[in-house]
Amino acid sequence: MKLGTYRLLLGRPSGRHGWWPRLLAGAMLLALLQWAARGAQVSFGELFKGLPWIGDFIARMVPPNWDFLEKLVQPALETLQIAIWGTLFAVLLAVPVCFLAARNLAPNALVFHGMRQVFNITRGINEIILALIFVAAVGLGPFPGVLALAVHGAGMLGKFFAESIEEIDQGPIEALRATGAGPLQTIIFGVLPQVITAWIAVVLYRFETNLRQATVLGMVGAGGIGFELVGSMKLFQYRDTATCIVVIIVMVMAADQMSTRLRAWIQKGAH
C-alpha cells in the first residue's frame, strides 16, 4: 500500500529479503518500548489501584466554589497580560536574528550554525526553569513570567521564522540583488511578503501556548492565576482549586477560538 511516494510498513513485502527486515524492525520497536516502560516504571496495575484516590480528589472539588470567582478576576487578567507581553517580547527577540539562522540568507556557515544553536538552547530550557531563574533575579510577580515566556518563545519562533525563510522562492531575492538592493531592502521587499502570513499564524499559535504556560508559571511565583491555583491546593481548598481550573479552561478555549478565527481570516486574505 502506498501513500504518495511512501510505502507503509505493512504493505506487501518486495525484494529478495521479504518480511525479515520488517520483522526485525518490529522486534526492535517492541524492545525499545519495553526498555522505555521499564525505565519509566509504567504500571497500569498501580494506576488502577490509585483510581479511588483520584476519584476522592475529584469529589472534593465538586461543586466549584463560585464565590471564589471574584478573587480570580485580577489573576486571570494578569495571566492574559503575561501571555501578551511574553509573546510580544519573543517576536521582538526572534525577528532581528532569524535571518541569520536561515541557510539562504546567513552570511556564512559559522553564523548560521551559531544562531541555530542559540535557538536550540533557548527552546531546550523549560519555561518553569526560566521562570525560577528570573524570579531569583527580579523577584516575585508577573514580570519573571513574561521574561521566561519571551526567552523560550524566541527560540521557538526564531527557528520557525528561519525555516520559513529557507522555503521561500529565491527568484525575487536574486532579482533584487541583481538590481543592487542591499540586505535590508532584500529582506523588506523580497523576504517578508513571502513569509508574513505564516509568521502571523505561528505567532497566534504561540500566544495560545503562552496563555496555557502562564497559568503554570504562577506556581513558581511568577504571578497569574497559577499562583491562586497552587495556593488553594496548599490550603486544601479543593473547591477553590476547581474554580481556578474552570477559569483556566475557559480562557484557553476562548484564546483558541479567537486565534483560529484570526488565522482563518489571515489565510483567506493571503489567497
C-alpha positions, 0 to 999 in steps of 0.5 A: 500500500502506498501513500504518495511516494511512501510505502507503509510498513505493512504493505506487501513485502518486495525484494529478495529479503521479504518480511525479515527486515520488517520483522526485525524492525518490529522486534526492535520497536517492541524492545525499545518500548519495553526498555522505555516502560521499564525505565519509566516504571509504567504500571497500569496495575498501580494506576488502577489501584490509585483510581479511588484516590483520584476519584476522592480528589475529584469529589472534593472539588465538586461543586466549584466554589463560585464565590471564589470567582471574584478573587480570580478576576485580577489573576486571570487578567494578569495571566492574559497580560503575561501571555501578551507581553511574553509573546510580544517580547519573543517576536521582538527577540526572534525577528532581528536574528532569524535571518541569520539562522536561515541557510539562504540568507546567513552570511556564512556557515559559522553564523548560521550554525551559531544562531541555530544553536542559540535557538536550540538552547533557548527552546531546550530550557523549560519555561518553569526553569526560566521562570525560577531563574528570573524570579531569583533575579527580579523577584516575585510577580508577573514580570519573571513570567513574561521574561521566561515566556519571551526567552523560550518563545524566541527560540521557538519562533526564531527557528520557525521564522528561519525555516520559513525563510529557507522555503521561500522562492529565491527568484525575487531575492536574486532579482533584487540583488541583481538590481543592487538592493542591499540586505535590508531592502532584500529582506523588506521587499523580497523576504517578508511578503513571502513569509508574513502570513505564516509568521502571523499564524505561528505567532497566534499559535504561540500566544495560545501556548503562552496563555496555557504556560502562564497559568503554570508559571504562577506556581513558581511565583511568577504571578497569574492565576497559577499562583491562586491555583497552587495556593488553594491546593496548599490550603486544601481548598479543593473547591477553590482549586476547581474554580481556578481550573474552570477559569483556566479552561475557559480562557484557553478555549476562548484564546483558541477560538479567537486565534483560529478565527484570526488565522482563518481570516489571515489565510483567506486574505493571503489567497 
